[in-house]
């Protein structure tokens, strides 16, 4: 669905457009396993449970809104990715999707590596005990302090994003008596079929060094001449929320062509190729994501075929799933506050959170599902827009969905597939307190990121 731009945000009175994916489900109480974590079900009374715990108990103990993360599902998805790619490839969890010390420990225990892109993410990884050789450091403008820390602790690789950074990292490594393993991020001119703001491989954007005009080849030449750097590979990332593998095929072909040029020009065959992440998940029943083993086979076949054609040994492949691991493992639990029917349009359902805990709908026009979870209902479906409590007309959590017509204040509703980016991008808009992240597993629940308090806000306000 597209919406006319407006300075105050999306128009808040659009009717459901013709051809929109949403239609009333046959059974509003049904839970689509594609969008919910694997241990979610309904108990005998119709209430949603996760990890064997009823949502009403979670709401009573931890309050709402709250991010509820299914630890068993998270760990299972980590293992699925690791098993799919095997010992001859590397899986780096993209920490920007959601990162905490508990998550770092789970990743370490399940054998995954970690991709960080800021000093704060690096600090979290180090504090929680991620082995430094399993950390990759991304970012288009890493500070000198961030680079110094990354090199000094010995991160496994730094992904170079500009000509200035090539020199900067080399100089810092030399000054510290180190030789830093690096990859060069290239933009390959592939624009994934995705939202404009999250398509990252076309040339007109801030990430990477363009293949066009020989810029990437020149970056490689410079990196190979600097004593402080050990160039081990090429990195490419073509976008986010991608379901079609065609973009990866074009990207891999162009990266392998660059590897062949490097061999011919410098006599060096680089041993690694990182194809990034961006694989999509199901936010609605209409989404159809691929399983990790399908992705692994497709990417492996693409790279092997292109390398054989170019006469190259097949390099070690790396991938960076973030959303694809954590996204489906969590939902956001809300309490309904007010219900406002607008005759001939829709019903507005206001919850006790909003754009401060999920900015993606406002930022990316993202689609989400929503369900009544504190009980079941046989009432007729009503078209709703789930909105937050912020002073902003664009404060929309779910644009268009159907909930039972007997929905009432105090009911609990939940938005699935909010594990990725929602807590990471959460804000204190209107001085809202960011929700907790509650991990559930085998009938037990614990806070892994606590709810902010008014004291937290005031502590930062030094007057």
C-alpha positions in Angstrom: 0.0 0.0 0.0 1.3 3.5 -0.8 0.2 6.6 1.0 0.5 10.3 0.0 3.2 12.1 1.8 2.2 14.6 4.4 4.4 16.7 6.7 2.5 15.4 9.8 3.0 11.8 8.8 0.7 9.2 7.1 -2.9 10.3 6.7 -4.8 8.7 9.5 -8.2 8.3 7.8 -7.3 6.2 4.7 -9.8 3.5 4.1 -8.6 0.0 3.4 -7.5 0.1 -0.3 -8.7 -2.2 -2.9 -6.3 -5.1 -3.4 -4.7 -4.8 0.0 -3.5 -8.1 1.3 -5.6 -8.0 4.5 -9.0 -9.7 4.5 -10.9 -11.0 7.5 -9.5 -14.4 8.5 -11.9 -17.3 8.6 -11.0 -17.8 12.2 -9.7 -14.7 14.1 -8.5 -17.0 16.9 -6.2 -19.0 14.7 -2.4 -18.4 15.0 -0.4 -18.5 11.8 2.8 -20.4 12.6 4.6 -18.4 10.0 4.4 -15.2 12.0 4.5 -16.5 15.6 7.4 -18.1 17.5 7.4 -21.9 17.7 6.2 -22.4 21.3 3.2 -20.1 20.9 -0.2 -21.7 21.3 -3.6 -21.2 22.9 -4.5 -23.0 26.1 -7.8 -24.7 27.0 -9.3 -21.3 27.9 -8.2 -19.7 24.7 -5.5 -17.5 26.1 -2.2 -17.3 24.2 0.8 -19.1 25.9 4.5 -18.9 25.0 7.1 -21.2 26.4 4.3 -22.7 28.5 3.4 -19.4 30.1 0.1 -17.6 29.7 0.2 -14.0 28.5 -2.0 -12.7 31.3 0.6 -13.9 33.8 3.4 -12.2 31.8 1.4 -9.0 31.7 0.7 -9.1 35.5 4.4 -9.8 36.4 6.2 -7.6 33.9 3.6 -5.1 32.8 2.8 -3.9 29.3 3.9 -3.0 26.7 6.6 -5.7 26.8 8.7 -7.6 24.2 8.3 -11.3 24.9 11.2 -13.3 23.4 11.0 -17.1 22.9 14.5 -18.3 23.9 13.9 -21.8 22.7 12.9 -20.6 19.3 15.9 -18.2 19.1 18.3 -21.0 19.9 16.6 -23.3 17.4 17.0 -20.8 14.7 20.6 -20.2 15.5 21.2 -24.0 15.2 19.2 -24.2 11.9 21.5 -21.5 10.3 24.7 -23.1 11.7 23.6 -26.6 10.5 22.5 -25.3 7.1 25.8 -23.6 6.2 28.1 -26.2 8.0 31.7 -26.0 9.0 32.9 -24.6 5.7 31.0 -21.3 6.1 30.5 -18.7 8.7 27.2 -17.4 10.1 27.4 -13.9 11.7 24.4 -12.8 13.7 23.7 -9.2 12.8 23.6 -7.5 16.2 21.8 -4.4 15.0 18.6 -6.5 14.8 18.6 -6.9 18.6 21.5 -7.3 21.0 21.8 -7.9 24.7 24.2 -9.7 26.9 21.9 -12.7 27.1 21.7 -12.8 23.3 25.5 -12.7 23.1 25.7 -15.7 25.5 23.1 -17.6 23.5 25.0 -17.0 20.2 28.3 -18.1 21.8 26.7 -21.3 23.2 25.1 -22.1 19.8 28.3 -21.5 17.8 27.4 -18.4 15.9 29.6 -15.4 15.2 28.6 -11.8 15.8 28.5 -8.7 13.5 28.6 -5.4 15.4 28.4 -1.9 13.9 29.1 0.5 16.9 31.2 0.9 19.9 28.2 0.1 22.1 27.5 -3.2 20.3 31.1 -4.1 20.6 31.1 -3.3 24.3 28.1 -5.5 24.8 29.7 -8.4 22.9 32.9 -8.1 24.8 31.2 -7.8 28.2 29.1 -10.9 27.6 32.1 -13.0 26.6 31.8 -13.4 22.8 35.3 -14.6 21.6 36.9 -11.7 19.8 38.0 -13.7 16.8 34.2 -14.4 16.2 33.4 -10.7 16.0 33.1 -8.6 12.8 33.0 -4.8 13.0 30.9 -3.0 10.4 30.0 0.7 9.9 30.3 3.5 7.4 31.9 5.9 9.8 33.7 4.1 12.6 35.4 6.6 15.0 39.1 6.5 15.7 38.2 5.3 19.3 36.0 2.5 18.0 38.7 1.3 15.6 41.4 1.5 18.2 39.4 -0.6 20.6 38.4 -3.2 17.9 42.0 -3.6 16.7 43.5 -3.7 20.2 41.1 -6.4 21.4 41.7 -8.4 18.2 38.3 -8.6 16.5 38.2 -11.2 13.8 37.7 -8.8 10.9 36.9 -5.1 10.2 34.8 -4.4 7.2 36.3 -1.4 5.4 33.7 1.0 4.0 35.7 3.9 2.4 39.1 5.0 1.2 39.6 7.0 4.3 38.9 4.0 6.5 41.4 1.9 4.6 44.2 4.3 5.7 42.7 4.9 9.1 42.5 1.3 10.1 46.0 0.5 8.6 47.6 3.4 10.6 45.9 2.4 13.8 46.9 -1.2 13.4 50.5 -0.3 12.7 50.6 2.0 15.7 49.4 -0.8 17.9 51.8 -3.3 16.4 49.0 -5.3 14.8 48.0 -6.7 11.4 44.3 -6.4 11.2 42.2 -8.8 9.1 39.8 -6.8 6.9 37.2 -7.2 4.2 36.2 -4.4 1.8 32.5 -3.7 1.4 31.6 -3.1 -2.2 28.3 -1.8 -3.7 27.6 -4.0 -6.7 24.8 -2.0 -8.3 22.0 -4.4 -7.3 18.9 -2.9 -5.9 17.0 -5.6 -4.0 13.2 -5.6 -4.5 12.5 -3.9 -1.2 11.7 -0.6 0.4 13.8 2.3 -1.0 15.2 3.2 2.5 16.5 -0.4 3.2 17.9 -1.2 -0.3 21.7 -0.8 0.2 23.6 -2.0 -2.8 22.8 0.5 -5.5 25.5 3.2 -5.9 23.6 6.2 -4.6 23.9 5.4 -0.9 26.2 5.8 2.0 27.5 2.2 2.3 30.5 0.7 0.7 32.8 1.4 -2.2 31.3 1.2 -5.7 32.4 -1.4 -8.3 31.5 1.2 -10.9 34.4 3.2 -12.2 37.1 0.9 -10.8 36.7 2.3 -7.3 36.5 -1.1 -5.6 39.5 -2.4 -7.6 41.5 0.7 -6.4 40.4 0.1 -2.8 41.7 -3.5 -3.1 45.0 -2.2 -4.5 45.5 0.2 -1.7 44.6 -2.3 1.0 47.0 -4.9 -0.4 49.9 -2.4 -0.1 49.5 -1.4 3.5 51.4 -3.4 6.1 48.8 -2.9 8.9 46.1 -4.8 6.9 45.5 -8.4 5.9 42.9 -8.3 3.2 40.9 -11.6 3.4 37.8 -10.9 1.4 35.1 -8.9 -0.2 31.8 -8.0 1.4 28.5 -7.3 -0.3 25.0 -6.5 1.2 22.1 -5.9 -1.2 19.2 -4.9 1.1 16.8 -6.2 3.7 13.5 -8.2 3.9 14.4 -10.0 0.7 12.6 -13.1 -0.5 13.9 -13.5 -4.1 17.4 -15.0 -4.6 17.8 -13.3 -8.0 19.5 -10.3 -6.4 22.0 -12.5 -4.6 22.9 -14.2 -7.9 23.7 -11.0 -9.6 25.6 -9.7 -6.6 27.7 -12.9 -6.3 28.5 -12.9 -10.0 29.8 -9.3 -9.8 31.8 -10.0 -6.6 33.4 -13.1 -8.2 34.3 -11.1 -11.2 36.1 -8.7 -8.9 37.9 -11.6 -7.2 39.0 -12.8 -10.7 40.3 -9.3 -11.5 42.2 -9.2 -8.2 43.9 -12.6 -9.0 44.8 -11.4 -12.5 46.1 -8.0 -11.4 47.8 -8.9 -8.1 48.3 -12.7 -8.1 46.1 -13.1 -5.0 43.0 -15.2 -4.6 41.1 -13.8 -1.6 39.8 -16.6 0.6 36.5 -15.1 1.8 33.2 -13.7 0.4 30.5 -12.2 2.6 27.1 -12.0 1.0 25.6 -10.1 3.9 22.1 -10.7 5.2 18.7 -9.2 4.5 16.7 -12.4 4.2 13.0 -11.8 4.8 10.7 -13.1 7.5 6.9 -13.4 7.6 5.2 -10.3 9.1 1.9 -11.4 7.7 0.3 -14.5 6.3 1.1 -13.3 2.8 4.9 -13.4 3.4 6.7 -16.6 2.4 10.2 -16.7 3.7 12.8 -19.4 2.8 14.2 -21.9 5.2 17.9 -21.6 6.1 18.8 -24.9 4.3 17.2 -23.5 1.1 19.1 -20.3 1.4 22.4 -22.1 2.1 22.1 -24.3 -0.9 21.0 -21.5 -3.2 23.9 -19.2 -2.1 26.4 -22.1 -2.2 25.4 -23.1 -5.7 25.5 -19.5 -7.0 29.0 -18.9 -5.6 30.4 -22.3 -6.7 29.0 -21.9 -10.2 30.4 -18.4 -10.7 33.8 -19.3 -9.3 34.1 -22.4 -11.6 33.2 -20.2 -14.5 36.0 -17.7 -13.5 38.5 -20.4 -12.7 38.7 -19.6 -9.0 38.8 -21.7 -6.0 35.5 -21.4 -4.1 36.0 -18.9 -1.2 34.6 -19.4 2.3 31.1 -17.9 2.4 29.8 -15.8 5.2 26.3 -14.6 5.8 24.8 -12.2 8.3 21.2 -13.1 9.3 19.8 -10.9 12.1 16.1 -10.4 11.5 15.9 -13.9 10.1 16.9 -15.3 13.5 15.5 -13.0 16.1 12.5 -11.4 14.2 10.1 -14.3 14.4 11.1 -15.2 18.0 9.4 -12.3 19.8 6.0 -10.5 20.0 5.0 -7.2 21.6 2.3 -7.5 24.2 0.0 -4.5 24.7 -3.1 -3.7 26.7 -6.0 -2.1 24.9 -6.8 1.4 26.3 -9.5 3.1 24.2 -11.6 2.0 21.2 -12.9 4.6 18.8 -15.2 3.5 16.0 -15.3 5.8 12.9 -18.4 5.0 11.0 -17.7 4.1 7.4 -14.0 4.0 8.0 -12.5 1.8 10.7 -12.1 1.4 14.4 -9.1 2.9 16.1 -7.7 0.7 18.9 -5.2 2.6 21.1 -2.7 0.6 23.1 -0.2 1.5 25.9 2.8 1.7 23.6 3.2 2.9 20.0 5.9 4.3 17.8 8.4 4.5 20.7 8.5 0.7 20.8 7.9 0.1 17.1 8.9 2.8 14.7 9.0 0.6 11.6 5.4 1.2 10.6 5.9 4.9 10.5 9.5 4.7 9.1 9.1 1.9 6.5 5.4 1.6 5.9 5.8 -1.8 7.4 3.0 -4.4 7.6 2.3 -6.3 10.8 -0.3 -8.8 12.1 -2.2 -8.5 15.4 -4.3 -10.9 17.5 -6.4 -10.8 20.6 -4.4 -13.0 23.0 -6.0 -12.8 26.4 -9.1 -14.8 25.3 -10.8 -16.1 22.2 -13.9 -14.6 20.6 -16.6 -15.6 18.2 -17.6 -12.0 17.4 -17.7 -10.7 13.9 -14.4 -9.2 12.6 -14.0 -5.4 12.6 -11.4 -3.4 10.6 -9.0 -1.8 13.0 -6.0 0.4 13.0 -3.8 -0.2 16.1 -2.3 3.1 17.3 -0.2 4.2 20.1 -0.5 6.9 22.7 2.0 9.4 21.3 1.2 13.0 20.1 1.7 12.1 16.5 -0.8 11.2 13.8 1.7 8.8 12.3 1.8 6.8 15.6 0.6 3.6 14.0 1.5 0.1 15.1 -0.6 -1.9 12.7 -2.1 0.0 9.8 -5.0 -2.3 8.8 -6.1 -5.6 10.4 -9.1 -7.3 11.7 -9.9 -7.9 15.4 -13.1 -9.2 17.0 -15.9 -6.7 17.3 -16.3 -7.3 21.0 -12.7 -6.1 21.8 -12.8 -4.1 25.0 -10.5 -1.9 27.1 -8.2 -4.1 29.2 -7.9 -6.9 26.6 -4.4 -8.0 25.7 -3.4 -7.9 22.1 -0.1 -8.9 20.6 1.9 -8.0 17.5 4.1 -10.9 16.4 7.4 -10.8 14.5 8.8 -7.8 16.5 12.1 -9.4 17.6 14.1 -7.5 15.1 14.7 -3.7 15.2 11.8 -2.8 17.5 13.7 -2.7 20.7 16.9 -1.7 18.9 15.2 1.4 17.4 13.0 2.2 20.4 13.0 5.7 21.6 11.9 7.9 24.5 9.6 10.1 22.4 7.2 11.9 24.7 9.5 10.7 27.5 8.0 7.2 27.0 9.8 4.5 29.0 11.2 1.8 26.7 9.6 -1.6 27.4 11.5 -4.6 28.9 12.6 -7.7 27.0 11.3 -10.8 28.7 12.8 -14.1 27.7 10.6 -17.2 28.2 11.7 -20.8 28.1 10.3 -24.1 29.5 7.7 -22.5 31.8 10.1 -19.8 33.1 10.3 -16.1 32.4 13.1 -13.6 33.2 13.9 -10.1 32.2 17.0 -9.8 30.0 16.5 -6.0 29.4 14.6 -4.3 32.1 11.9 -1.7 31.6 13.2 1.9 31.8 12.0 4.0 34.8 11.4 7.6 35.3 14.6 7.6 37.4 16.5 6.5 34.3 15.2 9.4 32.4 15.9 12.0 35.1 19.3 10.6 35.7 20.4 11.6 32.2 18.8 15.1 32.6 21.6 17.0 34.5 19.6 20.2 34.7 
